[in-house]
Amino acid sequence: METAEKLSVTVTPAMARMIREKVEDGSFGSASEVIRAALRAFQREEEEHAERMASIRARVKSSIEDTRPNLSGKEVREQL
């Protein structure tokens, strides 16, 4: 396990209340555990966002590089 680094953070009263409630109801053993869980969720969200953006960029690039003719809906209907 990595060495822990102690940090001091400032949160809103509502966030502090939520952290305390999660510890008091037994969901977590400490405020640090709540914060670490939130940071892991944030990290997953960031990774998923990066994957979605990479997928979108790949589709856009593929579309731009597509050599098929660009036809309007009317032209397609006429050819059908």
C-alpha positions in Angstrom: 0.0 0.0 0.0 1.2 3.5 -0.8 2.4 5.8 2.0 -0.4 8.1 3.1 0.0 11.8 2.9 -1.9 14.0 5.4 -3.8 16.9 3.8 -6.0 19.5 5.2 -9.2 20.3 3.2 -12.0 22.8 3.7 -15.5 21.7 2.9 -18.9 23.4 3.0 -21.0 22.8 6.2 -23.3 20.6 4.1 -20.4 18.4 3.0 -19.1 18.2 6.5 -22.5 17.1 7.7 -22.7 14.5 5.0 -19.3 13.1 5.9 -20.2 13.0 9.6 -23.5 11.3 8.9 -21.7 8.6 6.8 -19.4 7.9 9.6 -22.1 8.0 12.3 -24.4 5.6 10.4 -21.5 3.1 10.0 -21.1 3.4 6.3 -17.5 4.4 6.8 -15.1 4.1 9.7 -13.7 7.6 9.4 -14.0 10.9 7.6 -10.8 10.0 5.7 -12.5 6.8 4.4 -15.5 8.9 3.1 -13.1 11.3 1.3 -11.1 8.5 -0.2 -14.2 6.8 -1.5 -15.4 10.1 -3.0 -12.0 10.6 -4.7 -12.0 7.1 -6.1 -15.5 7.8 -7.5 -14.3 11.1 -9.0 -11.3 9.3 -10.5 -13.5 6.7 -12.1 -15.8 9.4 -13.5 -12.8 11.3 -14.9 -11.5 8.1 -16.6 -14.9 7.3 -18.0 -15.2 10.8 -19.4 -11.7 10.5 -21.0 -12.8 7.2 -22.6 -16.0 8.8 -23.9 -14.1 11.8 -25.3 -11.6 9.5 -27.0 -14.4 7.5 -28.6 -16.1 10.7 -29.8 -12.8 12.0 -31.2 -12.2 8.7 -33.0 -15.7 8.8 -34.5 -15.3 12.4 -35.7 -11.9 11.6 -37.2 -13.3 8.6 -39.0 -16.2 10.7 -40.3 -13.9 13.4 -41.5 -11.6 10.9 -43.2 -14.6 9.0 -44.8 -14.1 9.1 -48.6 -17.7 8.2 -49.5 -19.6 10.9 -51.4 -21.5 13.4 -49.3 -25.1 13.1 -50.5 -28.2 15.1 -49.3 -31.3 13.2 -48.3 -32.9 14.2 -51.6 -30.0 12.8 -53.6 -30.2 9.5 -51.7 -33.9 9.2 -52.4 -33.3 9.9 -56.1 -30.7 7.2 -56.3 -32.9 4.7 -54.5 
